[in-house]
Every structure is written in C-alpha cells, then in structure tokens.
Amino acid sequence: MVFAEFIGLLVLVIGAAYLLSHGAEVLSDKWGTTIAGSIVLGLLTTLPEYMFVFWASMKGRYDMAIGSAIGACTLLVTLGYGLVILVATTRLSRQPVSVIRLSRATRIDALFLLITAVIAFLFIWRDDGLSLAEGIILAVLFFVYAGLVLKMSAQYEEGLVHVPNRRLAIAFIQLLIGGTAIFFISEPFVDAMIGVAKALHVSPVVIAIVLGPIASEMPEKMTAYITVWRNGGLAQLSICNFIGSKVNHNSLLLAVIPFVAVAHGTWKVHGLMSGMFALMTLFTVIVSAMLVRGRIYRWHGTFLVAGYILAMIIAVR
C-alpha cells in the first residue's frame, strides 16, 4: 500500500511541476530570459523543493530536508546541464551546434553561482550546521542576485515576444493549479518517502536524494531538453534557467531549514554536512568555472552525465 501511495503522489507531483514549468515558460517569453528565466522561472520551478524542505523541516527531519536540497542540486548541475549540452551539440538536436557560446551576462550569473555555492558550503562545513544568522545571509544573497539580474535585464530586452492575453491567462491558471497542488501534496509526499524508506529498510535521506528530485526537477529539465532539441543554438536559454534555479538552491532554499528550526525553538540546525554535500559543491564549482569560461563543448556534457551516475552510486551505498 505504501508503494502505491508513493507512486501515485509521485505522478501528481510530476504533473503539478509540469504545470509550473509550462506556465513559467510563458512568462519567460513575455518578460525575457533574464528576469523571468533567472528569477521568476527559478522561483516557480523550485517551488516543489521549497515545499519538500519545508515539510521535512517541520517534521524535524532536517536530514531529509538537506538531502532533498542536495539531490535536487546534484541532479541539476550534472544530469541537467550534461544532457542539455549533449542534445545541443549532437544530432539529437534538429539544429546542433559545435560549441555553446555564452553571453557576458550569463557568465556573470555563473560567477554568482560559484560565490553562493562556496559560501553555503563554508557555512555548513564550519560547524556541520546552519544558524539563523547564516540563513539570513543566504537569503540576502539571493535578493542581491535578483537585484543584479534586474540591473542586467536591459541586455535581454530584444528577446521579448508578444504573448496573447489568452495564452497568458492559461499560464497563470497553470501556475495557480500547479502551485496549489504542490502545496497540498508535499506533506503527504514527504510522509510517503519516509514510509517507502522504512519498507525498504534504507535511510529516508537516500530516498530524498535519489527519488525526490526526479519528481520536482524532471518537468523543468524536459522543457529545457525540448528547447535544445528544436534548436541547439537556444542552449543558453536553458542554461540561464538552470543558473537561476541553482542560485536559488544555494541560498534561499537552504535558508528555509534554519528559519523553520527557529520557529520550533532551535536556533541552530546540526548534522547537515555530508560527503554528498561536498560532492555537490565540487560539481557546482566545476560547472561554474565551465560557464564563466563562456565556451561549452560536447565532452563537458559527457563528463557531467558521468558525474551524476557516480553521485547516485555514492548516494545509495
């Protein structure tokens, strides 16, 4: 029974995340890649992770909360980027490119991604936890990033397209339905993950790292893959969306954990450091350096996909 419940909720979460991703993509068409892609799309498509982390923290399962965040981040910086690169640079794309070139604005975004990843790692590595003050700093980092994106938004104004009112209304309805569904599904989904872990006699953290992100991240990733399948030259659009999501993961999402803990009377959460967190940070640093360089080749994609396989093997051991 617990497995049927988990599968059913998994399907519902994927469907809700798909609605969020599709609706947010329409907003990206209207408002441009920089604002809608890096901020609006990043926040909306990360909503499932926010809810998973929130409810796990509410139940005192901070190990599952950080595990869900780690799993989502790892999926994003390895399989997410890796498959986008491979599709865009091979015959899997209808219009492949030999090299993906990134704009100066995107490379600056990637530098901020590197900064947030290193700061988050240092906070947790220093004393195996996060305090309220550190959570506030991480949240402020996200809003500084949002300000930076807004400042650079003029560079992307030429990417704006006219979106019919009917299509825009449908997008808002999709966002409302998807967001409402995620809100109500997330708590029982966390409970179902714990139940499956107990039935399989494995740590709930493993379920959170491996299976949780598949539900929350895959719809967004499929949108990105379809984009580069149509035209490999549009790879930068998918990469911008991924950067926004990852900065979100490194800052505001992690800040949720100490914020919820303080509401429960705990001023510092311990036990957050792990080998998987260190590995995720390492991959983030590698990807950031790759993006800052501004030229991405096929072998980068192969390396990152292999990195995801390695990370999952380590996670389930």
N, C-alpha and C positions, 0 to 999 in steps of 0.2 A: 504493500500500500504506500509506504514512504517513497519508493522509487517512482510510482505512478504520479504521486503528488509533485515530486521534484520535476519530472519530465513535463508535466502539464504546466507548472509555473514557469519552467524554463522557456517553453514555447510562448507563453503570454508575455514574458519579459522581452524576448526577441522581437515579438510583434510590436510591443509598445516602443521599444528602442528604434525600430524601423520607422515608425510614425514620427518620432522625434527627429531622426536623421533626415527624413524626406522633407518635413516641414522646415527644418533649419536650412536645408539646401536652397529652398525657395527664397528665404530671407537673404542668403548669401548672394543670390542673383540680383536682388533688389538693392542691397546696401553695399555690396562689394566684398571682395575676398578679405581685405584687411580687418574691417570691423566685424562683419558677420562671420567670416571664416575663423578668425583667431579668437574672438571674444564670444559672440552670440552662439555660434556653432559649437565652440569649445565648451561653453557652459551647458547648453542644452543636451548635447550628446554625452556629457559626463554626468547628467542627472541620475542615471541608474547607479553609477558608482557612489555618488553622494548618498543616495538612499541606503545602499548596502552598508556603507561605512557608518552611517548614522545609526541604523538599527542594530548593527553588530555592537557598536559602542554603547548604545542604550542598554543592551543586554549584558554589558560588562565583558563582552568578548572582544577585547582590544586586539588580541592576536588574529582573530578573523578579520577585523576591520583593516589592520595594516596588511594582512595577507591579500585581501581583495584589492587594495590600492596597489600593492606590489604586482599582483597578477595582471591587472589592467595596464599598468605602466610597461611591464615586460612585454606583453603582447603587442603594445603599440610601437615600442622602439625597435622591436626585432621583426616579428612577422608582419606587422602593419607596414612599416617602411620598406621592408625587404620585398614583399610582394608587389607593392606599388612600383618599385624600381624595376623589378624583373618583368612585370607586364609592360611597362612603358618602354623598355629597351629591347624587347624581343618581339617575335612575330605573334605573340599573344595579343598585342595591340594592333588595331587596324591601321594605325599610323605611328609606327615605332620611331624612336629617336636613338641615336648612338650614345648621346650623353645628355643628362638633365642639367640645365644651367639655371641657377637661382639668382634672383634679383638681390640687390644690396639690402633692401628692406627685409627680405626673408632671411638673409644671413645675419642681420642684426637681431631678428627674432630668435634665431638659433643660438646666438650668443647669450641671450637672456635665459633661454632654456638651460644652457650649461650652468649659468650662475645659480638659478633656482635649485637645480639638481645637487650641486655641490653644497649649498647652504643647508638644504634639507638633510643631506647625508651627515654633515658635520654636527648638526643639532642632535640627531638620533645616535650617532656614533659616540659622541662625547660622554653621555651617561645613560645610554640604552633607553632613551625615552624622550617625551615631549612635554614641556611645561606650557602653562597658559601664555606666558610672555613669548615663548618661541612660536606658539600657534599664532599669536597676533602678528609677529614679524612675518611669518609665512603668508598670512592673509594680506598684509600690507604689500608684500612683494607682488602678489597677483594684481592688485589695483595699480601699482606702479607700472607693471607690464601693460595693463589695459590703457593707461594714460599714454604710454609710449606708442602703442598701436594706433590710438586715436590721432596722435601727432603725425604719424606717418601715413595716415589714411588717404591724404591727397594724392599720393603716388598711385593709388589704385582706382581713382575716380573714373578712368576711362573704361574700366571693366564693368561698370554698371549697365544693366539692361532693364528694359521696361517689363514689369511684371503685371499682367492683367489683374484687375481687382478680384475677379472670381478665383483665380489661382492663388492669390494672396489670402483670401478668406479661407480657402480649403487648407492652406498651410497652417493658419492659426488654429483651425479646428483640429488638425492632426496633432499640433503641439499640445493643445488642451487635452485631447483624449489620451495621447501618449504619456503626458506628464501626470495626469490623474491616475492612469493605470499603474504607472511605476510607483506612485505614492502608496497605493493600496496593496500592491503585490510584493513590494520589497521586504516587508517584515515577515510574512509567511514564507518567502523565498529563502531568507536567512535561516528560519527555523527548519525548512526542508533540507538545506545544505547540512545543518548540524545533524539532522536525522539520518541522512544518507551516510555521513561520515561515521556515525555510530554503527549503522548496519554493516558497513564495510570494514569496521574496526581500523579506520585510518584517522589521522588528525583532521579536524574541520578546516584547519588552515590550508591543507593540501587541496581540499575541495574549493575553498575560496580563491586560491591562487590559480588553479587549473580550469575549473568549470565556470566559476562566476564571471570572469572576464569574457568568456565566449558569448554569454547571454547579453552582456552590456555593451561590448565593443564591436561584435561582428557586423551588425547592421551598418554602423558608420563605416567600417572598413569595406564592406561590399559596395557602398556608394562610391568610395574612393577608387576601388578596383574597376568599377564600371566606367568611371570617368576616364581613366588612363587606357582602358580597353578601346574606348572610342577614339582617343587621340593621345598618344604618348607625350605630346607637347604640353598637355594640361597637367602634367605631374606636379608642377609647382602648386597648383590649387589644392591638391590632396595633401601635399607636404605642409602647406600653411595651416590647414585644418588640424593636422596631427600635432604641429608645434603648439597651437593654442590649447589643445587637449592636454598635452604633456606638461606644459607650464602649469595648467590647472591642477594636474595630479600632484606636482611637486610643491604646490603652495596651498591654495585654498582647500583642496580635498584633504590633505594631511592635517590642516588646522582644525578640521571638524572633530578629530579624535580628542585633543585636549579640551576643546570647547564643551563637548558632551561630558567629558570626565569632570570638569569643574562644576557643571550643573548637578552632578552626582556627589559633589563634595570632595573630589580627588583633584588636587592641584597639579599633579604630575603623573603622567602615564609611563610605566616602565615596561620592559620586555618587548620593545619594538625592533631592536636590532637583530638582524639575521644574515646568513650567507646570501639568501635570495635578494635581500635589500641591497647588499653590497654589489651583487652581480647586476642588478637592475641599474644601479647608479653607474657602474662601469660601462654598460651598454649605452646609457644616456650620454655619457661623456664622449664615447666613440662616435655616436650618431651626431651629436652637436658639433664636434670637430669636423666631421664629414660635411655637414650642411654649411658651416661657416666658410669652408673652402670654396663652396659655390659650384662645384662640378661633381656630378654623381654618375658613376659608371655601373655597368651590369654586375661586376664582381662584388660591388658593395651590397647589392641585393642578395646575392648568394650567401655572402658572409653573414648577413643579418638573419636570414631564414635558418641557417645552420645554428646560429646563436639561440634562436627560440627553441629549437629541438634540444639543445644542450641544457637550457634553463629548465625546461619541463622535466627532463630526465633527473636533474638535480632536485627539483621540487618534489617528485614522487618517491624518491629514495628514502 
